[in-house]
């Protein structure tokens, strides 16, 4: 049976952890975050990618920092 999980995250709760979250991003993700002209959007990118890593690592039993997310031609992340 296939399952779909939906997560709702209040990103405002994570702004105090930005420097820690930054360390979990791969170089290509850090470069992407730096491309945002708006700091709010850059911060949300950092937070959302860290949360995505945490969720995925739970299901595949791997460290969040060990996940390599690559963007497809439409910009969507995948393993």
Secondary structure by P-SEA (a helix, b strand, c coil): cbbbbbbbbcccccccaaaaaaaaccaaaaaaaaacccaaaaaaaaaaaaaaaaaaaaaaccccccbbbbbcccccccc
